[in-house]
Amino acid sequence: MKVDAHQHFWIYNPREYGWMGSGMGILKRDYLPPDLAPLLKPAAIDGTVAVQARQCLEESHWLLELADQYPFIKAVVGWVDLCSPRVDEQLSIFARHAKFRGVRHIVHDEPDDQFMRREDFVRGIGRLANYGLTYDLLLFPRQLPVACELVKRFPKQPFVVDHLAKPLIKARELSPWEAHIRRLATFPTVFCKISGMVTEADWQHWKSADFTPYLDVIFECFGPKRVMVGSDWPVCTLAARHDEVMQIVADFLKKLSMNEQVAVWGENAQRFYGLAD
């Protein structure tokens, strides 16, 4: 099964999607499963992982409703209030749904870079394993050292880094991102998504070669058994079409063996999220 391990849906309104600023007009409309479905077939993608874009319980319920209606949505990474004393109640409700496979918090938008050290947040992360749930790390490079501390505290909890932790591709900077991502990769329960790269590059003038140094680092430190592919659709459309994003990955993966390519395109996401075939 070939998997797009990171995509979003939304019904646009400016209040809930205030992060869509000037220059992001292409995102300011509804993006729903019937819009994505025609893009999957040309890329031979069998299923997707729908990831939350709003931090409210309604978002998780809504994504699961979509997953019930559209079989190509194989899993949902939703939101719960990990800092709430009622986090177990929330997790128990969502975990009853077979397609609720993980949780994400938009950490990179938190004003405090030490957010992942908060006792209530750490307690919430510690509850995920009881429900067999994964956690998506959405970070800026400066937050990677604290992420390493968090991961170290939970050696059995599966984590995945979204968007390579957003390295400064447009500026062509590897340091200090490279040192921190290599350290995070030393923890065997941490995976990484090849996603969100084009929006960290020059939106109008990126070239496939811009991403090679970053992909080289990711494959060197995570290896082909802990990397998965995500389009970050429709956010990617700020800089590239869905097929263009997938072609960047396809071109890079040609250097890998066929078994390694199969792992990156789907097997790793299936294993990490526990996707049904």
C-alpha positions as CSV (number, residue, x, y, z in Angstrom):
1,M,0.0,0.0,0.0
2,K,1.4,3.4,-1.0
3,V,0.5,6.0,1.5
4,D,0.4,9.8,1.7
5,A,1.2,10.0,5.4
6,H,0.4,13.7,5.9
7,Q,-2.5,15.8,4.4
8,H,-5.2,18.1,5.7
9,F,-8.9,19.0,5.2
10,W,-10.8,22.1,6.2
11,I,-13.9,24.2,5.6
12,Y,-12.3,27.6,5.5
13,N,-13.2,30.5,7.7
14,P,-10.8,33.3,8.7
15,R,-11.5,33.0,12.4
16,E,-10.3,29.4,12.7
17,Y,-7.6,29.6,10.1
18,G,-6.0,32.9,11.0
19,W,-2.5,31.5,10.3
20,M,-3.3,31.9,6.6
21,G,-1.8,35.3,6.0
22,S,-1.2,37.5,3.0
23,G,0.1,35.6,0.0
24,M,-1.8,32.5,1.0
25,G,-5.0,33.2,-0.9
26,I,-4.9,29.8,-2.6
27,L,-5.5,28.1,0.8
28,K,-8.5,30.3,1.7
29,R,-11.2,28.0,0.4
30,D,-12.6,24.6,1.4
31,Y,-10.4,21.5,0.8
32,L,-12.3,18.3,1.2
33,P,-11.9,14.6,0.3
34,P,-13.5,14.9,-3.2
35,D,-10.8,17.5,-4.0
36,L,-7.9,15.2,-3.0
37,A,-9.2,11.9,-4.3
38,P,-8.5,12.7,-8.1
39,L,-4.9,13.6,-7.2
40,L,-4.2,10.2,-5.5
41,K,-4.8,8.0,-8.5
42,P,-2.1,9.4,-10.8
43,A,0.4,9.0,-8.0
44,A,-0.8,5.5,-7.3
45,I,-1.5,6.4,-3.7
46,D,-3.8,3.9,-2.0
47,G,-4.5,5.7,1.3
48,T,-3.8,8.8,3.3
49,V,-3.3,10.0,6.9
50,A,-5.5,13.0,7.6
51,V,-3.9,15.3,10.2
52,Q,-5.5,17.9,12.3
53,A,-5.4,21.6,11.4
54,R,-7.4,23.0,14.3
55,Q,-6.9,22.6,18.0
56,C,-10.3,21.6,19.1
57,L,-12.1,18.4,19.9
58,E,-14.6,19.1,17.1
59,E,-11.7,18.7,14.6
60,S,-11.0,15.2,15.7
61,H,-14.7,14.2,15.5
62,W,-15.0,15.8,12.1
63,L,-12.0,14.1,10.6
64,L,-13.2,10.7,11.9
65,E,-16.6,11.4,10.2
66,L,-14.7,12.0,7.0
67,A,-12.7,8.8,7.4
68,D,-16.0,6.9,7.8
69,Q,-17.3,8.3,4.5
70,Y,-14.1,8.0,2.5
71,P,-12.2,4.7,2.7
72,F,-9.0,6.2,1.3
73,I,-8.5,8.0,4.6
74,K,-6.8,5.2,6.4
75,A,-6.0,7.0,9.7
76,V,-6.6,10.3,11.5
77,V,-4.1,12.2,13.6
78,G,-6.3,14.3,15.7
79,W,-6.1,16.8,18.6
80,V,-7.0,16.3,22.2
81,D,-6.1,18.7,25.1
82,L,-3.0,16.9,26.3
83,C,-2.7,19.5,29.1
84,S,-6.2,18.8,30.5
85,P,-6.8,16.8,33.7
86,R,-9.6,15.1,31.6
87,V,-7.2,13.9,28.9
88,D,-8.0,10.3,29.6
89,E,-11.7,10.9,29.1
90,Q,-11.0,12.5,25.7
91,L,-8.5,9.8,24.6
92,S,-10.8,7.0,25.6
93,I,-13.6,8.4,23.4
94,F,-11.5,8.9,20.3
95,A,-9.5,5.7,20.7
96,R,-12.7,3.6,20.3
97,H,-12.5,4.5,16.6
98,A,-10.2,2.2,14.7
99,K,-8.9,5.0,12.5
100,F,-7.9,7.3,15.3
101,R,-4.2,6.5,15.3
102,G,-2.4,9.5,16.7
103,V,-2.4,12.9,18.3
104,R,-0.8,16.2,17.4
105,H,-0.4,19.6,19.1
106,I,0.7,22.6,17.1
107,V,3.8,23.1,19.3
108,H,5.6,25.4,16.8
109,D,3.0,28.0,17.4
110,E,3.3,28.0,21.2
111,P,4.9,31.3,22.3
112,D,7.0,29.4,24.9
113,D,9.8,27.3,23.3
114,Q,9.9,25.3,26.5
115,F,6.2,24.2,26.1
116,M,7.1,20.5,25.8
117,R,8.6,20.7,29.3
118,R,5.3,21.6,30.9
119,E,4.3,19.1,33.5
120,D,0.7,18.9,32.3
121,F,1.8,18.4,28.7
122,V,4.3,15.7,29.6
123,R,1.6,14.0,31.7
124,G,-0.6,14.0,28.6
125,I,2.1,12.5,26.4
126,G,2.5,9.8,29.0
127,R,-1.1,8.7,28.6
128,L,-1.0,8.0,24.9
129,A,0.6,4.6,25.2
130,N,-2.3,3.4,27.2
131,Y,-4.4,3.8,24.1
132,G,-1.9,2.6,21.5
133,L,-1.6,6.1,20.0
134,T,1.3,7.8,18.2
135,Y,2.4,11.4,18.5
136,D,3.3,13.8,15.7
137,L,6.0,16.3,16.6
138,L,5.4,19.7,14.8
139,L,8.4,21.8,15.5
140,F,10.8,24.5,14.5
141,P,14.5,23.6,14.5
142,R,15.0,25.6,17.7
143,Q,12.6,23.3,19.5
144,L,14.4,20.1,18.7
145,P,16.6,20.0,21.9
146,V,13.5,20.1,24.1
147,A,11.9,17.4,21.8
148,C,14.9,15.2,22.5
149,E,14.3,15.6,26.2
150,L,10.6,14.7,25.8
151,V,11.4,11.6,23.7
152,K,14.0,10.4,26.1
153,R,11.4,10.4,28.9
154,F,9.1,8.0,26.9
155,P,11.3,5.3,25.4
156,K,8.3,3.2,24.3
157,Q,6.2,6.0,22.8
158,P,6.1,6.2,19.0
159,F,6.9,9.7,17.7
160,V,7.2,11.1,14.2
161,V,8.7,14.4,13.2
162,D,6.5,16.3,10.8
163,H,8.1,18.3,7.9
164,L,11.7,17.4,8.8
165,A,11.2,19.9,11.7
166,K,11.1,22.7,9.2
167,P,14.8,23.3,8.3
168,L,15.7,26.7,6.7
169,I,15.7,25.4,3.2
170,K,15.2,28.8,1.5
171,A,18.3,30.1,3.4
172,R,20.2,26.9,2.6
173,E,21.1,26.5,6.2
174,L,21.9,23.1,7.7
175,S,23.2,24.2,11.0
176,P,22.1,23.9,13.8
177,W,19.2,21.9,12.5
178,E,21.4,19.0,11.3
179,A,23.0,18.4,14.7
180,H,19.7,18.4,16.5
181,I,17.8,16.2,14.1
182,R,20.7,13.7,14.2
183,R,20.5,13.6,17.9
184,L,16.7,13.1,17.8
185,A,17.1,10.3,15.3
186,T,19.3,8.3,17.8
187,F,16.0,7.4,19.6
188,P,14.7,4.3,17.8
189,T,11.0,5.1,18.4
190,V,11.3,8.3,16.4
191,F,10.3,8.4,12.7
192,C,10.4,11.3,10.2
193,K,8.0,12.5,7.5
194,I,9.4,13.8,4.2
195,S,6.7,16.5,4.0
196,G,6.4,20.2,4.1
197,M,9.6,20.9,2.3
198,V,8.4,23.1,-0.6
199,T,6.8,25.6,1.8
200,E,10.2,26.0,3.6
201,A,11.9,26.7,0.2
202,D,11.5,29.6,-2.2
203,W,7.9,29.2,-3.2
204,Q,8.4,30.5,-6.7
205,H,11.9,29.4,-7.6
206,W,12.6,26.1,-5.8
207,K,14.4,23.3,-7.5
208,S,14.6,19.6,-6.6
209,A,18.3,20.0,-5.8
210,D,17.4,22.4,-3.0
211,F,16.1,19.5,-0.9
212,T,18.9,17.0,-1.5
213,P,21.2,18.1,1.4
214,Y,18.3,17.8,3.9
215,L,17.0,14.5,2.5
216,D,20.6,13.2,2.7
217,V,20.8,14.0,6.4
218,I,17.3,12.4,7.1
219,F,18.2,9.2,5.4
220,E,21.6,9.0,6.9
221,C,20.3,9.4,10.5
222,F,16.9,7.8,10.3
223,G,17.5,5.1,7.6
224,P,14.9,4.0,5.1
225,K,12.9,2.0,7.7
226,R,11.9,5.1,9.7
227,V,11.0,7.6,7.0
228,M,7.6,8.1,5.4
229,V,6.2,10.4,2.7
230,G,3.6,13.1,3.1
231,S,2.3,15.7,0.7
232,D,1.2,18.2,3.2
233,W,-1.7,18.9,0.8
234,P,-3.3,21.4,0.4
235,V,-0.6,23.6,2.3
236,C,1.9,22.4,-0.3
237,T,-0.1,24.2,-3.0
238,L,1.5,27.5,-1.8
239,A,4.6,26.3,-3.7
240,A,3.8,23.1,-5.7
241,R,1.1,20.8,-6.9
242,H,0.6,17.4,-5.2
243,D,2.2,15.6,-8.1
244,E,5.2,17.9,-8.0
245,V,5.8,17.2,-4.3
246,M,5.6,13.5,-4.9
247,Q,8.0,13.7,-7.9
248,I,10.6,15.3,-5.7
249,V,10.5,12.3,-3.4
250,A,10.4,9.8,-6.3
251,D,13.5,11.3,-7.9
252,F,15.4,11.2,-4.6
253,L,14.4,7.6,-3.8
254,K,15.7,6.2,-7.1
255,K,19.1,5.7,-5.3
256,L,17.5,3.3,-2.8
257,S,16.8,-0.4,-3.4
258,M,13.3,-1.5,-4.4
259,N,12.6,-2.9,-0.9
260,E,13.7,0.4,0.7
261,Q,11.5,2.4,-1.7
262,V,8.5,0.2,-0.8
263,A,9.2,0.8,2.9
264,V,9.4,4.6,2.5
265,W,6.3,4.8,0.2
266,G,4.0,2.9,2.5
267,E,5.3,0.1,4.7
268,N,6.8,2.4,7.3
269,A,3.5,4.5,7.6
270,Q,1.5,1.2,7.9
271,R,3.8,0.0,10.6
272,F,3.9,3.3,12.5
273,Y,0.2,4.1,12.4
274,G,-1.1,0.6,12.4
275,L,-2.9,1.1,9.1
276,A,-5.3,-1.6,7.8
277,D,-4.4,-2.7,4.3
